[in-house]
Amino acid sequence: MTRPLLEYRLLKGMNGFEPIFHYTDIELEQILARRECEFFVKGGVTYRQLSSAKEGNLFLIYVEIFEEEPVTDPLFPPQGLKLEIRELNPRKNHPIVKQETYEDHLDILSVIGSVYIYIDQAEYERDSAEIDEDRSVYILYVKATGEMLEEEAQ
């Protein structure tokens, strides 16, 4: 099987797209996790995903610029795959509800691809996900539903 490739393309003008990032050494699992993310951060620019496609072994993610901020380098590169689960609350700068580390991208995908997740028995609903290459972290934005997970009888 031919190795998968990933390319991000930026919206230019009315119907044009320009390749901006190309990944040749990438696993299919990471491509699938990235496609699940509505936002992508690289070089201080946040891109919003518009759509995605597959042409042979080339996976495409079409984006537009959402916002730009100064680049921040992490002080210590993370070990493993980091996931921050954050409350969708811009007034409080999206506080972290939970941080987790995973071994592979399928584990990340299993969390960010779920509509509902439970943290300490409390139910949260997915709003959106982001991959932040500047900080080497996936981010899942959630809203508390007010529901609690009831334990099933054994």
C-alpha positions in Angstrom: 0.0 0.0 0.0 1.3 3.5 -0.8 2.0 5.7 2.1 -0.6 8.4 2.7 0.1 12.0 2.2 -1.6 15.0 3.8 -1.9 18.5 2.3 -3.6 21.6 3.8 -4.9 24.0 1.2 -5.8 27.7 1.9 -8.8 29.4 0.4 -7.7 32.1 -2.0 -10.2 34.3 -3.7 -13.7 33.0 -4.7 -13.0 29.4 -5.7 -9.3 29.0 -5.6 -7.1 27.1 -3.1 -3.3 27.2 -2.5 -1.3 24.4 -0.9 0.3 25.7 2.3 1.4 22.6 4.3 2.4 19.2 3.0 3.1 16.1 5.1 4.8 13.1 3.6 5.8 11.2 6.7 2.4 10.8 8.4 0.3 7.8 9.5 -3.3 7.3 8.4 -4.4 7.5 12.0 -3.0 11.0 12.4 -4.6 12.1 9.2 -8.0 10.9 10.4 -7.6 12.6 13.8 -6.6 15.8 12.1 -9.6 15.7 9.8 -11.8 15.5 12.9 -10.4 18.8 14.1 -12.4 21.9 13.0 -9.4 24.1 13.8 -5.6 23.8 13.0 -3.0 26.1 14.6 0.5 26.5 13.0 2.9 29.5 13.1 0.6 31.6 15.2 -2.3 31.3 12.6 -5.5 29.5 13.5 -7.2 27.9 10.4 -10.8 26.8 10.2 -11.5 23.6 8.3 -13.9 24.1 5.4 -13.9 20.6 4.0 -11.7 17.6 3.3 -11.2 15.2 0.4 -9.2 12.2 -0.7 -7.5 11.8 -4.1 -5.7 8.4 -4.2 -3.3 8.4 -1.4 -3.4 12.2 -1.0 -5.7 13.5 1.8 -6.7 17.1 1.5 -7.9 19.5 4.2 -9.3 22.8 2.9 -9.0 25.7 5.4 -9.4 29.5 5.7 -7.7 31.8 8.1 -9.7 32.2 11.3 -7.4 34.3 13.5 -3.7 35.2 13.9 -1.7 35.5 17.2 2.0 35.6 18.1 3.7 32.2 18.1 4.4 30.7 21.5 7.0 27.9 21.7 6.4 25.3 24.4 9.1 25.3 27.0 9.4 21.6 27.1 8.3 19.4 24.2 5.5 17.0 25.3 6.1 13.3 25.7 3.3 11.2 24.0 0.2 12.7 22.5 -1.4 15.4 24.6 -5.1 16.2 24.7 -6.6 19.1 26.6 -10.3 19.0 27.3 -11.4 22.6 27.7 -14.8 24.2 28.7 -16.0 26.3 25.8 -16.0 29.6 27.6 -14.2 32.5 26.0 -14.8 34.8 29.0 -12.7 32.5 31.2 -10.1 31.7 28.4 -11.5 28.2 27.9 -10.4 26.6 31.2 -8.9 23.2 31.2 -11.3 20.5 32.5 -8.9 17.6 32.1 -5.5 16.8 30.5 -4.6 13.4 29.2 -1.7 11.7 27.4 -2.3 9.0 24.8 -0.1 6.5 23.0 -1.5 6.8 19.4 -3.8 8.9 17.3 -6.6 6.4 17.3 -7.0 6.9 21.0 -7.2 10.7 20.4 -9.7 10.1 17.6 -11.9 8.0 19.9 -12.2 10.9 22.3 -12.4 13.9 19.9 -14.8 12.0 17.6 -17.4 11.4 20.4 -20.4 13.7 20.8 -20.5 13.1 24.5 -17.8 12.3 27.0 -17.8 11.8 30.8 -15.3 13.4 33.2 -15.8 12.5 36.9 -19.3 11.2 36.1 -20.3 14.6 34.6 -21.5 14.6 31.0 -20.0 17.0 28.5 -21.0 17.7 24.9 -18.5 18.2 22.1 -18.4 21.6 20.5 -15.2 21.4 18.4 -11.7 20.1 18.3 -8.3 21.6 17.3 -4.8 20.5 16.6 -2.3 23.1 17.8 1.1 22.3 16.2 2.7 25.3 17.9 2.0 23.8 21.3 2.0 20.1 20.2 -1.4 19.4 21.6 -4.9 18.4 20.6 -7.7 20.4 22.2 -11.4 19.3 22.6 -13.8 22.1 23.4 -16.9 20.9 25.4 -19.9 22.2 27.2 -21.3 20.7 30.4 -24.8 19.3 29.9 -25.7 19.1 33.6 -26.3 15.4 33.3 -24.5 12.8 35.5 -23.5 9.3 34.5 -25.4 6.8 36.5 -23.5 3.6 37.4 -25.1 0.4 36.1 -25.9 -2.3 38.7 -23.4 -5.2 38.5 
